[in-house]
């Protein structure tokens, strides 16, 4: 059974940092073609924040470039999103998305709240 569990969210003041983690189970980590973080703020559509492909290519939303970094630790089967210089507009539920050859898996989301 596939499970994707995010952690690391919380409440932080503007300018602070958080690191989100995404740990899948029931998935062969090396079979993941792309690992992504999405976010959804209240009354807004879910948006792509960062993506890391199996080839090591990364892509970021313009709004987070230079502040957020996506990475993976193959030994720990974990995907990370390091978020620095957080702003109130970064407040959202953050979701981990893993895309394999024939399926996609989502986590349940972790809340990030940035206070001004």
C-alpha positions in Angstrom: 0.0 0.0 0.0 1.3 3.4 -1.0 1.5 6.1 1.7 3.1 9.5 1.5 3.6 11.4 4.7 4.6 15.0 5.0 5.9 16.6 8.2 7.7 19.7 9.3 4.9 22.3 9.0 4.1 24.7 11.7 3.8 28.4 12.7 6.8 30.6 12.0 7.4 34.4 12.0 8.1 36.2 8.8 11.7 35.8 7.8 12.0 32.5 9.5 12.7 29.0 8.1 11.1 25.6 8.0 12.1 22.3 6.4 9.3 20.0 5.2 9.9 16.3 4.8 8.1 13.8 2.6 8.6 10.1 3.3 6.9 7.6 1.1 6.3 4.0 1.9 5.2 1.2 -0.4 7.1 2.9 -3.2 10.5 2.0 -4.6 12.3 5.4 -4.2 14.4 4.9 -7.3 11.2 4.4 -9.4 10.1 8.0 -8.7 10.4 10.1 -11.9 9.6 13.4 -10.3 9.2 14.7 -6.8 7.2 17.9 -6.2 5.9 20.1 -3.6 2.6 21.9 -4.2 0.7 24.3 -1.9 -2.8 25.5 -1.6 -3.9 28.6 0.2 -7.5 29.2 1.3 -9.8 30.0 -1.6 -6.9 29.5 -4.1 -6.0 26.8 -6.5 -3.2 24.4 -5.7 0.0 25.5 -7.3 3.4 23.9 -8.0 6.1 25.2 -5.7 9.1 23.1 -6.6 10.0 20.0 -8.6 13.0 17.7 -8.7 13.3 15.1 -11.4 15.1 11.8 -11.2 17.8 13.3 -13.4 18.5 16.1 -10.9 16.7 18.9 -12.7 14.8 21.4 -10.5 12.1 23.9 -11.2 10.6 26.5 -8.9 7.7 28.9 -8.9 8.9 32.4 -9.5 7.6 33.4 -6.1 9.9 31.1 -4.2 13.1 31.2 -6.3 16.1 32.0 -4.2 14.2 31.2 -1.0 13.1 27.5 -1.3 15.2 24.5 -2.1 14.0 21.0 -3.0 16.3 18.0 -2.4 16.2 14.3 -1.8 18.1 11.9 0.5 18.1 8.5 -1.2 19.5 6.8 1.9 16.6 8.0 3.9 14.0 7.8 1.1 13.0 11.3 1.9 12.3 14.4 -0.1 12.8 17.8 1.5 11.7 21.4 1.0 13.9 23.9 2.7 12.0 27.2 3.1 13.9 30.3 4.1 12.9 33.9 4.3 9.3 32.9 4.7 6.6 35.5 4.0 3.0 35.6 5.1 2.0 34.9 1.5 3.7 31.5 1.9 0.9 30.4 4.3 -0.8 27.4 2.8 -1.1 23.6 3.1 1.9 22.0 1.5 1.5 18.7 -0.4 4.1 16.3 -1.5 3.6 14.7 -4.9 5.5 11.7 -6.3 5.1 10.8 -9.9 6.0 7.3 -11.0 5.8 5.7 -14.5 2.1 4.9 -14.3 0.8 6.5 -11.2 1.0 9.5 -9.0 0.9 9.7 -5.2 -0.1 12.6 -2.9 0.4 13.2 0.7 -2.2 14.4 3.1 -0.6 17.9 3.4 1.1 19.8 6.2 0.1 23.3 7.3 2.6 26.1 7.1 1.5 29.4 8.7 3.7 32.5 8.5 2.9 35.4 10.8 3.7 39.0 10.1 
